[in-house]
């Protein structure tokens, strides 16, 4: 999927929740991406910035990598 030219508001909110959860665990993008098959740390960073709207399947994989319920990442959407 191509990178957006401007962040999507829903993707930005999801990305902010993702970043907050990752930073609360004191983990890098590489740490989290390394636990998700076929996910690059740079792409994960772009998800955090709202430039990629991820699929529900990928969002669940990200939540699992952070050891969180998916609901925690989508609560404020």
N, CA, C and O atoms as a printed pandas DataFrame, in Angstrom:
     atom_number atom_name residue_name chain_id  residue_number  x_coord  y_coord  z_coord
0              1         N          UNK        A               1    0.844   -1.172    0.000
1              2        CA          UNK        A               1    0.000    0.000    0.000
2              3         C          UNK        A               1    0.893    1.240    0.000
3              4         O          UNK        A               1    1.828    1.321    0.796
4              5         N          UNK        A               2    0.621    2.204   -0.877
5              6        CA          UNK        A               2    1.459    3.407   -0.930
6              7         C          UNK        A               2    1.262    4.294    0.291
7              8         O          UNK        A               2    0.212    4.297    0.933
8              9         N          UNK        A               3    2.307    5.038    0.577
9             10        CA          UNK        A               3    2.268    5.979    1.695
10            11         C          UNK        A               3    1.335    7.127    1.329
11            12         O          UNK        A               3    1.330    7.602    0.194
12            13         N          UNK        A               4    0.559    7.557    2.291
13            14        CA          UNK        A               4   -0.351    8.688    2.068
14            15         C          UNK        A               4    0.465    9.983    1.952
15            16         O          UNK        A               4    1.564   10.078    2.500
16            17         N          UNK        A               5   -0.068   10.962    1.247
17            18        CA          UNK        A               5    0.604   12.249    1.155
18            19         C          UNK        A               5    0.327   13.099    2.394
19            20         O          UNK        A               5    1.093   14.005    2.720
20            21         N          UNK        A               6   -0.772   12.797    3.078
21            22        CA          UNK        A               6   -1.112   13.482    4.330
22            23         C          UNK        A               6   -1.711   12.452    5.279
23            24         O          UNK        A               6   -2.433   11.554    4.848
24            25         N          UNK        A               7   -1.418   12.579    6.558
25            26        CA          UNK        A               7   -1.946   11.600    7.507
26            27         C          UNK        A               7   -3.468   11.636    7.601
27            28         O          UNK        A               7   -4.079   12.702    7.535
28            29         N          UNK        A               8   -4.067   10.465    7.753
29            30        CA          UNK        A               8   -5.503   10.332    7.958
30            31         C          UNK        A               8   -5.791   10.500    9.450
31            32         O          UNK        A               8   -5.058    9.934   10.261
32            33         N          UNK        A               9   -6.820   11.248    9.851
33            34        CA          UNK        A               9   -7.089   11.482   11.273
34            35         C          UNK        A               9   -7.299   10.199   12.093
35            36         O          UNK        A               9   -6.829   10.113   13.228
36            37         N          UNK        A              10   -7.991    9.219   11.538
37            38        CA          UNK        A              10   -8.200    7.968   12.275
38            39         C          UNK        A              10   -6.878    7.219   12.396
39            40         O          UNK        A              10   -6.563    6.671   13.453
40            41         N          UNK        A              11   -6.108    7.197   11.312
41            42        CA          UNK        A              11   -4.803    6.534   11.340
42            43         C          UNK        A              11   -3.864    7.238   12.314
43            44         O          UNK        A              11   -3.058    6.583   12.974
44            45         N          UNK        A              12   -3.957    8.555   12.410
45            46        CA          UNK        A              12   -3.129    9.314   13.359
46            47         C          UNK        A              12   -3.491    8.931   14.795
47            48         O          UNK        A              12   -2.606    8.748   15.631
48            49         N          UNK        A              13   -4.782    8.811   15.082
49            50        CA          UNK        A              13   -5.215    8.436   16.439
50            51         C          UNK        A              13   -4.749    7.030   16.783
51            52         O          UNK        A              13   -4.287    6.789   17.898
52            53         N          UNK        A              14   -4.865    6.089   15.833
53            54        CA          UNK        A              14   -4.378    4.731   16.071
54            55         C          UNK        A              14   -2.870    4.749   16.279
55            56         O          UNK        A              14   -2.361    4.104   17.196
56            57         N          UNK        A              15   -2.164    5.473   15.444
57            58        CA          UNK        A              15   -0.714    5.565   15.560
58            59         C          UNK        A              15   -0.261    6.161   16.884
59            60         O          UNK        A              15    0.730    5.716   17.463
60            61         N          UNK        A              16   -0.985    7.168   17.364
61            62        CA          UNK        A              16   -0.644    7.789   18.647
62            63         C          UNK        A              16   -0.821    6.790   19.792
63            64         O          UNK        A              16    0.003    6.727   20.705
64            65         N          UNK        A              17   -1.903    6.011   19.733
65            66        CA          UNK        A              17   -2.119    4.991   20.763
66            67         C          UNK        A              17   -1.036    3.926   20.696
67            68         O          UNK        A              17   -0.555    3.454   21.727
68            69         N          UNK        A              18   -0.657    3.554   19.493
69            70        CA          UNK        A              18    0.404    2.579   19.296
70            71         C          UNK        A              18    1.719    3.081   19.868
71            72         O          UNK        A              18    2.394    2.370   20.613
72            73         N          UNK        A              19    2.080    4.310   19.515
73            74        CA          UNK        A              19    3.332    4.890   20.009
74            75         C          UNK        A              19    3.329    4.991   21.535
75            76         O          UNK        A              19    4.328    4.674   22.182
76            77         N          UNK        A              20    2.216    5.430   22.105
77            78        CA          UNK        A              20    2.121    5.563   23.559
78            79         C          UNK        A              20    2.316    4.203   24.234
79            80         O          UNK        A              20    3.030    4.094   25.231
80            81         N          UNK        A              21    1.688    3.187   23.693
81            82        CA          UNK        A              21    1.828    1.837   24.268
82            83         C          UNK        A              21    3.257    1.331   24.126
83            84         O          UNK        A              21    3.805    0.743   25.059
84            85         N          UNK        A              22    3.861    1.557   22.965
85            86        CA          UNK        A              22    5.237    1.107   22.734
86            87         C          UNK        A              22    6.211    1.822   23.662
87            88         O          UNK        A              22    7.085    1.190   24.257
88            89         N          UNK        A              23    6.062    3.129   23.786
89            90        CA          UNK        A              23    6.967    3.897   24.640
90            91         C          UNK        A              23    6.761    3.563   26.114
91            92         O          UNK        A              23    7.717    3.598   26.889
92            93         N          UNK        A              24    5.543    3.243   26.511
93            94        CA          UNK        A              24    5.291    2.847   27.903
94            95         C          UNK        A              24    6.038    1.567   28.251
95            96         O          UNK        A              24    6.388    1.336   29.409
96            97         N          UNK        A              25    6.280    0.739   27.239
97            98        CA          UNK        A              25    7.036   -0.505   27.425
98            99         C          UNK        A              25    8.537   -0.290   27.248
99           100         O          UNK        A              25    9.327   -1.222   27.394
100          101         N          UNK        A              26    8.923    0.950   26.931
101          102        CA          UNK        A              26   10.340    1.295   26.712
102          103         C          UNK        A              26   10.943    0.441   25.603
103          104         O          UNK        A              26   12.054   -0.073   25.731
104          105         N          UNK        A              27   10.184    0.298   24.502
105          106        CA          UNK        A              27   10.633   -0.509   23.377
106          107         C          UNK        A              27   10.793    0.362   22.139
107          108         O          UNK        A              27   10.102    1.366   21.967
108          109         N          UNK        A              28   11.718   -0.046   21.287
109          110        CA          UNK        A              28   11.929    0.646   20.025
110          111         C          UNK        A              28   10.991    0.083   18.962
111          112         O          UNK        A              28   10.353   -0.952   19.155
112          113         N          UNK        A              29   10.925    0.785   17.845
113          114        CA          UNK        A              29   10.163    0.284   16.710
114          115         C          UNK        A              29   10.710   -1.078   16.277
115          116         O          UNK        A              29    9.951   -1.974   15.909
116          117         N          UNK        A              30   12.019   -1.219   16.324
117          118        CA          UNK        A              30   12.661   -2.476   15.931
118          119         C          UNK        A              30   12.263   -3.619   16.859
119          120         O          UNK        A              30   12.052   -4.746   16.409
120          121         N          UNK        A              31   12.162   -3.326   18.155
121          122        CA          UNK        A              31   11.756   -4.355   19.123
122          123         C          UNK        A              31   10.380   -4.914   18.774
123          124         O          UNK        A              31   10.189   -6.128   18.706
124          125         N          UNK        A              32    9.430   -4.015   18.555
125          126        CA          UNK        A              32    8.054   -4.432   18.293
126          127         C          UNK        A              32    7.944   -5.079   16.913
127          128         O          UNK        A              32    7.353   -6.151   16.775
128          129         N          UNK        A              33    8.502   -4.442   15.904
129          130        CA          UNK        A              33    8.424   -4.981   14.547
130          131         C          UNK        A              33    9.082   -6.356   14.454
131          132         O          UNK        A              33    8.660   -7.192   13.655
132          133         N          UNK        A              34   10.099   -6.591   15.255
133          134        CA          UNK        A              34   10.787   -7.873   15.239
134          135         C          UNK        A              34    9.928   -9.032   15.701
135          136         O          UNK        A              34   10.254  -10.188   15.431
136          137         N          UNK        A              35    8.838   -8.745   16.391
137          138        CA          UNK        A              35    7.927   -9.793   16.863
138          139         C          UNK        A              35    6.739  -10.011   15.925
139          140         O          UNK        A              35    5.858  -10.823   16.207
140          141         N          UNK        A              36    6.724   -9.283   14.813
141          142        CA          UNK        A              36    5.610   -9.375   13.871
142          143         C          UNK        A              36    6.157   -9.823   12.515
143          144         O          UNK        A              36    6.974   -9.127   11.913
144          145         N          UNK        A              37    5.710  -10.976   12.041
145          146        CA          UNK        A              37    6.214  -11.474   10.748
146          147         C          UNK        A              37    5.973  -10.483    9.615
147          148         O          UNK        A              37    4.894   -9.902    9.498
148          149         N          UNK        A              38    6.981  -10.302    8.796
149          150        CA          UNK        A              38    6.913   -9.463    7.591
150          151         C          UNK        A              38    6.533   -8.011    7.874
151          152         O          UNK        A              38    5.846   -7.384    7.067
152          153         N          UNK        A              39    6.971   -7.474    9.006
153          154        CA          UNK        A              39    6.718   -6.060    9.308
154          155         C          UNK        A              39    8.042   -5.364    9.551
155          156         O          UNK        A              39    8.807   -5.752   10.433
156          157         N          UNK        A              40    8.302   -4.355    8.781
157          158        CA          UNK        A              40    9.518   -3.564    8.864
158          159         C          UNK        A              40    9.345   -2.449    9.902
159          160         O          UNK        A              40    8.262   -1.876   10.019
160          161         N          UNK        A              41   10.389   -2.145   10.640
161          162        CA          UNK        A              41   10.323   -1.099   11.667
162          163         C          UNK        A              41    9.986    0.259   11.055
163          164         O          UNK        A              41    9.265    1.050   11.664
164          165         N          UNK        A              42   10.497    0.532    9.868
165          166        CA          UNK        A              42   10.202    1.816    9.219
166          167         C          UNK        A              42    8.703    1.921    8.908
167          168         O          UNK        A              42    8.092    2.968    9.125
168          169         N          UNK        A              43    8.124    0.843    8.405
169          170        CA          UNK        A              43    6.697    0.820    8.108
170          171         C          UNK        A              43    5.880    1.011    9.396
171          172         O          UNK        A              43    4.888    1.739    9.408
172          173         N          UNK        A              44    6.312    0.349   10.471
173          174        CA          UNK        A              44    5.629    0.518   11.762
174          175         C          UNK        A              44    5.691    1.976   12.201
175          176         O          UNK        A              44    4.712    2.509   12.724
176          177         N          UNK        A              45    6.824    2.618   11.995
177          178        CA          UNK        A              45    6.954    4.042   12.319
178          179         C          UNK        A              45    6.004    4.905   11.510
179          180         O          UNK        A              45    5.459    5.885   12.019
180          181         N          UNK        A              46    5.803    4.540   10.247
181          182        CA          UNK        A              46    4.870    5.294    9.413
182          183         C          UNK        A              46    3.423    5.044    9.829
183          184         O          UNK        A              46    2.571    5.920    9.679
184          185         N          UNK        A              47    3.148    3.855   10.350
185          186        CA          UNK        A              47    1.825    3.597   10.930
186          187         C          UNK        A              47    1.629    4.512   12.140
187          188         O          UNK        A              47    0.566    5.112   12.302
188          189         N          UNK        A              48    2.647    4.617   12.983
189          190        CA          UNK        A              48    2.551    5.498   14.160
190          191         C          UNK        A              48    2.295    6.944   13.768
191          192         O          UNK        A              48    1.615    7.668   14.496
192          193         N          UNK        A              49    2.826    7.376   12.631
193          194        CA          UNK        A              49    2.653    8.761   12.185
194          195         C          UNK        A              49    1.347    8.982   11.415
195          196         O          UNK        A              49    1.020   10.115   11.060
196          197         N          UNK        A              50    0.604    7.907   11.157
197          198        CA          UNK        A              50   -0.669    8.027   10.471
198          199         C          UNK        A              50   -0.582    8.014    8.961
199          200         O          UNK        A              50   -1.571    8.303    8.287
200          201         N          UNK        A              51    0.581    7.686    8.409
201          202        CA          UNK        A              51    0.733    7.648    6.963
202          203         C          UNK        A              51    0.285    6.328    6.348
203          204         O          UNK        A              51    0.179    6.223    5.126
204          205         N          UNK        A              52    0.021    5.323    7.171
205          206        CA          UNK        A              52   -0.516    4.053    6.700
206          207         C          UNK        A              52   -1.691    3.670    7.601
207          208         O          UNK        A              52   -1.578    3.687    8.827
208          209         N          UNK        A              53   -2.797    3.333    6.990
209          210        CA          UNK        A              53   -3.945    2.796    7.726
210          211         C          UNK        A              53   -3.836    1.281    7.618
211          212         O          UNK        A              53   -3.995    0.717    6.536
212          213         N          UNK        A              54   -3.572    0.644    8.710
213          214        CA          UNK        A              54   -3.314   -0.787    8.700
214          215         C          UNK        A              54   -4.600   -1.604    8.700
215          216         O          UNK        A              54   -5.663   -1.108    9.075
216          217         N          UNK        A              55   -4.494   -2.838    8.283
217          218        CA          UNK        A              55   -5.655   -3.728    8.296
218          219         C          UNK        A              55   -5.966   -4.155    9.731
219          220         O          UNK        A              55   -5.132   -4.012   10.625
220          221         N          UNK        A              56   -7.144   -4.669    9.934
221          222        CA          UNK        A              56   -7.534   -5.146   11.266
222          223         C          UNK        A              56   -6.656   -6.328   11.680
223          224         O          UNK        A              56   -6.333   -6.480   12.858
224          225         N          UNK        A              57   -6.275   -7.153   10.728
225          226        CA          UNK        A              57   -5.410   -8.298   11.022
226          227         C          UNK        A              57   -4.047   -7.805   11.503
227          228         O          UNK        A              57   -3.523   -8.300   12.501
228          229         N          UNK        A              58   -3.475   -6.832   10.797
229          230        CA          UNK        A              58   -2.168   -6.292   11.187
230          231         C          UNK        A              58   -2.283   -5.552   12.520
231          232         O          UNK        A              58   -1.377   -5.639   13.349
232          233         N          UNK        A              59   -3.374   -4.830   12.738
233          234        CA          UNK        A              59   -3.565   -4.131   14.014
234          235         C          UNK        A              59   -3.586   -5.126   15.171
235          236         O          UNK        A              59   -3.026   -4.861   16.235
236          237         N          UNK        A              60   -4.235   -6.270   14.959
237          238        CA          UNK        A              60   -4.264   -7.312   15.997
238          239         C          UNK        A              60   -2.867   -7.874   16.237
239          240         O          UNK        A              60   -2.497   -8.128   17.383
240          241         N          UNK        A              61   -2.093   -8.070   15.188
241          242        CA          UNK        A              61   -0.712   -8.549   15.342
242          243         C          UNK        A              61    0.124   -7.541   16.130
243          244         O          UNK        A              61    0.939   -7.927   16.968
244          245         N          UNK        A              62   -0.075   -6.270   15.866
245          246        CA          UNK        A              62    0.646   -5.226   16.593
246          247         C          UNK        A              62    0.244   -5.237   18.068
247          248         O          UNK        A              62    1.100   -5.174   18.951
248          249         N          UNK        A              63   -1.050   -5.317   18.326
249          250        CA          UNK        A              63   -1.526   -5.372   19.716
250          251         C          UNK        A              63   -0.940   -6.588   20.431
251          252         O          UNK        A              63   -0.500   -6.488   21.577
252          253         N          UNK        A              64   -0.934   -7.731   19.756
253          254        CA          UNK        A              64   -0.362   -8.938   20.358
254          255         C          UNK        A              64    1.122   -8.761   20.655
255          256         O          UNK        A              64    1.601   -9.209   21.697
256          257         N          UNK        A              65    1.852   -8.115   19.754
257          258        CA          UNK        A              65    3.285   -7.878   19.962
258          259         C          UNK        A              65    3.533   -6.971   21.161
259          260         O          UNK        A              65    4.583   -7.042   21.799
260          261         N          UNK        A              66    2.560   -6.123   21.458
261          262        CA          UNK        A              66    2.654   -5.231   22.618
262          263         C          UNK        A              66    2.008   -5.845   23.863
263          264         O          UNK        A              66    1.979   -5.229   24.928
264          265         N          UNK        A              67    1.494   -7.064   23.710
265          266        CA          UNK        A              67    0.829   -7.773   24.802
266          267         C          UNK        A              67   -0.343   -6.962   25.355
267          268         O          UNK        A              67   -0.519   -6.825   26.566
268          269         N          UNK        A              68   -1.139   -6.428   24.418
269          270        CA          UNK        A              68   -2.307   -5.611   24.763
270          271         C          UNK        A              68   -3.540   -6.127   24.035
271          272         O          UNK        A              68   -3.421   -6.726   22.966
272          273         N          UNK        A              69   -4.714   -5.904   24.597
273          274        CA          UNK        A              69   -5.928   -6.161   23.823
274          275         C          UNK        A              69   -6.031   -5.120   22.701
275          276         O          UNK        A              69   -5.688   -3.956   22.905
276          277         N          UNK        A              70   -6.491   -5.525   21.545
277          278        CA          UNK        A              70   -6.652   -4.596   20.432
278          279         C          UNK        A              70   -7.526   -3.408   20.837
279          280         O          UNK        A              70   -7.320   -2.294   20.355
280          281         N          UNK        A              71   -8.488   -3.640   21.709
281          282        CA          UNK        A              71   -9.384   -2.563   22.163
282          283         C          UNK        A              71   -8.611   -1.391   22.761
283          284         O          UNK        A              71   -9.043   -0.244   22.646
284          285         N          UNK        A              72   -7.480   -1.664   23.396
285          286        CA          UNK        A              72   -6.675   -0.591   23.987
286          287         C          UNK        A              72   -6.118    0.360   22.913
287          288         O          UNK        A              72   -5.952    1.555   23.157
288          289         N          UNK        A              73   -5.837   -0.182   21.739
289          290        CA          UNK        A              73   -5.275    0.652   20.661
290          291         C          UNK        A              73   -6.349    1.387   19.865
291          292         O          UNK        A              73   -6.053    2.393   19.221
292          293         N          UNK        A              74   -7.575    0.908   19.898
293          294        CA          UNK        A              74   -8.631    1.543   19.091
294          295         C          UNK        A              74   -9.670    2.273   19.940
295          296         O          UNK        A              74  -10.650    2.798   19.411
296          297         N          UNK        A              75   -9.465    2.304   21.212
297          298        CA          UNK        A              75  -10.460    2.898   22.135
298          299         C          UNK        A              75  -10.811    4.334   21.771
299          300         O          UNK        A              75  -11.981    4.705   21.867
300          301         N          UNK        A              76   -9.865    5.145   21.364
301          302        CA          UNK        A              76  -10.122    6.579   21.120
302          303         C          UNK        A              76  -10.405    6.899   19.663
303          304         O          UNK        A              76  -10.386    8.064   19.268
304          305         N          UNK        A              77  -10.665    5.882   18.866
305          306        CA          UNK        A              77  -10.959    6.145   17.461
306          307         C          UNK        A              77  -12.403    6.570   17.347
307          308         O          UNK        A              77  -12.880    6.846   16.247
